[in-house]
Amino acid sequence: MGRGKVEMRRIENKISRQVTFAKRRNGLLKKAYELSLLCDAEVALIIFSGRGRLFEFSSSSCSIPGSSPIFIEPRVEILGVACSDCRGVRDDK
């Protein structure tokens, strides 16, 4: 049995909206990483939260103007994979 269809409209409950944002953001970051790995493509992804926080992913060492590339440790929780050569994931607070 499949999942039900989600109506595309703003989620009014603040907590539910934040949880949905976090899950979908992580899903997008994972898909961007997978696309770059499987297809040898150059991928860049920029996400701004409702509060203005920046989340970015870059498949190479290229950087986005006005930001500094961030090299992360081998344990990549946001992508859900172990990767020793992942670059460009940034979570500004």
C-alpha positions as CSV (number, residue, x, y, z in Angstrom):
1,M,0.0,0.0,0.0
2,G,1.4,3.4,-1.0
3,R,1.5,6.7,0.8
4,G,-1.3,9.2,0.5
5,K,-1.1,12.2,-1.7
6,V,0.1,15.3,0.1
7,E,-1.9,18.5,-0.6
8,M,0.6,21.2,-1.6
9,R,-0.2,24.1,0.6
10,R,1.5,25.9,3.5
11,I,1.7,23.9,6.7
12,E,0.0,26.1,9.4
13,N,1.4,24.3,12.4
14,K,4.9,25.8,13.1
15,I,6.4,22.6,14.6
16,S,5.1,20.4,11.8
17,R,6.3,22.9,9.2
18,Q,9.8,22.9,10.7
19,V,10.0,19.1,10.9
20,T,8.8,18.8,7.2
21,F,11.4,21.4,6.2
22,A,14.2,19.6,7.9
23,K,13.2,16.2,6.4
24,R,12.8,17.6,2.9
25,R,16.0,19.6,3.1
26,N,18.0,16.5,4.1
27,G,16.3,14.6,1.2
28,L,17.3,17.3,-1.3
29,L,20.9,17.4,0.0
30,K,21.1,13.6,-0.3
31,K,19.6,13.6,-3.8
32,A,22.1,16.3,-4.9
33,Y,25.0,14.2,-3.5
34,E,23.7,11.0,-5.2
35,L,23.2,12.8,-8.6
36,S,26.8,14.1,-8.4
37,L,28.2,10.7,-7.5
38,L,26.2,8.5,-9.9
39,C,26.3,10.8,-13.0
40,D,29.6,12.6,-12.4
41,A,27.7,15.9,-12.6
42,E,28.7,19.2,-11.0
43,V,25.8,20.0,-8.6
44,A,25.2,23.0,-6.5
45,L,22.3,23.5,-4.2
46,I,21.3,26.5,-2.1
47,I,18.4,26.4,0.5
48,F,17.3,29.3,2.7
49,S,15.0,28.4,5.6
50,G,12.1,30.6,6.7
51,R,14.3,32.2,9.3
52,G,17.0,33.0,6.7
53,R,19.4,30.2,7.5
54,L,21.6,29.1,4.6
55,F,22.2,25.5,3.7
56,E,24.3,24.7,0.7
57,F,25.9,21.8,-1.1
58,S,28.5,21.7,-3.8
59,S,29.8,18.6,-5.5
60,S,33.2,20.1,-6.1
61,S,35.5,22.5,-4.4
62,C,33.9,25.5,-6.2
63,S,32.3,28.0,-3.9
64,I,29.4,30.3,-4.1
65,P,30.3,34.0,-4.3
66,G,30.2,35.6,-0.8
67,S,30.5,32.3,1.0
68,S,33.4,30.2,2.1
69,P,33.6,26.5,1.2
70,I,33.4,24.3,4.2
71,F,35.2,21.0,4.4
72,I,33.5,18.6,6.7
73,E,34.7,15.6,8.6
74,P,34.3,12.1,7.2
75,R,31.1,11.5,9.2
76,V,28.4,13.2,7.1
77,E,25.1,13.1,9.1
78,I,23.2,15.5,6.9
79,L,23.6,13.3,3.9
80,G,23.1,10.0,5.7
81,V,26.2,8.5,4.1
82,A,29.8,8.0,5.2
83,C,32.0,10.0,2.8
84,S,35.6,11.1,3.3
85,D,35.6,13.5,0.4
86,C,32.3,15.5,0.7
87,R,32.7,19.2,0.5
88,G,30.6,22.3,0.6
89,V,27.8,21.3,3.1
90,R,27.2,24.3,5.3
91,D,24.8,24.9,8.2
92,D,24.9,28.5,9.3
93,K,23.5,29.2,12.8
